[in-house]
Amino acid sequence: MSVNQFCNTISEQLNTGILILDIEFNIVEWNRFLEIHAHKETSEVIGKNVFTVFPELPKRWFERKLSSVIQLNTQSFCSWEQRHHLFELSHTRPITTDSHFMAQNCTFLPIESDSKVSHISILIEDVTDVCHYQSKLNKALEELSKANRIDGLTQVFNRKHWEECLDKEFSRARRYDHGLALIMFDLDHFKRLNDTYGHQCGDAVLIETAQKIKSLLRLCDQFGRYGGEEFAAILPETDLVGATDVAERIRKEIEKSVIKYQDKTIQISSSVGVATISKNNKRYEDLISNADVALYEAKASGRNKVCVANNIEYTLE
């Protein structure tokens, strides 16, 4: 058997596509792998332009890629992470994927004749499995990252991540002398609600209340569950009047909300504390302490009201 016959035999048995083009981008040769996965007979494609056989190719991008290989006489590469696939080739993997076509790594190699590039060899590797399992890994990592940031019940920020956000906003506000406000909410008589209607009802109230508060905040505000039935919102670029206005609006919305649970109608109220950054605040914990003091004052003075950090009740009519 001659060397050419050996090469042809190996080429036909490879589990990688081999496509040979001339410098006019006409197909000179391809192997059995491409014949099977493109569902085309070799006699149908040899001599035809690659864009005629594979009209799905991104023509301008592909031409620039091949021209670069020819002019620079150097190989080039395109991974499935850059483009999931170039050629619409079916895959035969017994797995469920997001695409009907195989994910591909494509290597472009110049072929010289008489000291100049006369052809381009394109090696097409099926990496559908790699793509599939990498996608599953990325999804799992994304879900893990979300779990580290989001409270599992209410789907707002958990305390750890919320405090990290406050730390960053506090540092930014001090550095640039910007406004920063903090609002802390506590649902009134929540233990009594749990004892009367059960913890599942309590959970439903927490979920609906969290979503209600979140809907009334700006996109730049950062809202989280501080613990139990207590929530907190960070309001960047906000002064005391603005923060108190937001707090009162939210308090009123919570007060008039009706929560349905099974055959029960639940109405709740909240006590709210408001604080803003001052020169006396050295750490973000100081801001939390101030808001917490105001929250305690709201609860101690009758609940269902807003108090600011200087313990003076502030209620809008």
Residue, then its C-alpha position, 0 to 999 in steps of 0.5 A: m500500500s502506498v503512502n497516499q493510500f495509507c493517508n486516505t485510509i486513515s483520513e476515512q477512519l478519523n473521527t474528525g472532519i477534514l475539508i480541503l479547499d483551494i484558494e478560491f474556496n472550492i472544495v477539493e477533498w473531504n473525508r467520510f466523517l463529513e459525508i456522514h454528518a453533512h448528509k451529502e454524497t462526496s460526488e455532490v460537493i467536490g468542485k463546488n464552492v464551500f458557501t454553496v455546499f454550506p450556505e449557513l457559513p458566516k460568509r464575511w467572517f469565514e472569508r476573512k479567516l481563510s484570507s488571513v491563513i493564506q496571506l500570513n501562511t499560518q494556522s488559525f483556530c476557532s473554538w466552540e466557545q467563540r462560535h458554537h458551530l460553523f458547519e451545520l453537521s448533525h451530532t450522534r451523541p446520545i445526550t440532550t443538547d441545546s442544538h441539533f448541530m455538533a459543537q465544533n473546534c475548527t483548525f485552519l491549516p495552510i497547505e503549500s505548493d511551490s513555496k506558496v499557499s495553494h490550499i487550506s485544510i480545515l479540521i473539524e473536531d466534534v466537541t459536543d460532549v465537551c460543550h454539553y458538560q461544560s454548559k451543565l457545569n457553568k449552570a451549576l456554578e451559576e446556581l451555586s453563586k446565586a445560592n450564595r447571594i439569594d435568600g432561599l425563601t424570599q428570593v431577595f439578597n441574603r444577609k451576608h451578600w446584602e452586608e457586602c453590598l452595604d460595605k461597598e456602598f458605604s465606602r463609596a459614599r464616604r470616598y466621594d461624599h455622596g448620600l446614602a440611606l438605609i431602611m430597615f423593616d420589621l413585620d409587626h406581631f409576626k410571631r403571633l401570625n405564625d402561632t395563629y396560622g402556622h409557619q407555612c402561612g408565615d412563609a407566604v407572608l414573607i414571600e409576598t411582602a418581600q416582593k411588594i417591597k422590592s417592586l417599590l424600590r429603584l433598580c439601583d437600590q439593594f434589598g435583602r432579608y436581614g433575618g427572620e421577619e426583618f428586611a433592609a434596603i440600601l438607597p444610594e444617592t439618597d438623603l433623609v427626606g427622600a429615604t423617609d418618603v420611600a419608607e413611608r410609601i412602603r409602610k402604607e403599601i404593606e398596611k393596605s396589602v391583603i395576602k390570601y393564604q388558603d381560605k384565610t385573608i391576612q393583613i399585616s403592618s410594619s415598623v420601619g427605621v431610617a438612617t443616613i450616612s454621617k461623618n460620625n459613621k466610621r463603619y457600615e455597621d454604624l449605619i445599621s446600628n442607627a437604623d436599628v435604633a430608629l426601628y426599635e423606636a418605631k416598634a416601642s412607640g406603637r408599631n406600624k410607623v416610620c422613625v428616623a435615626n434621631n428618634i423623631e417620628y416622621t409620618l407623611e400624611 
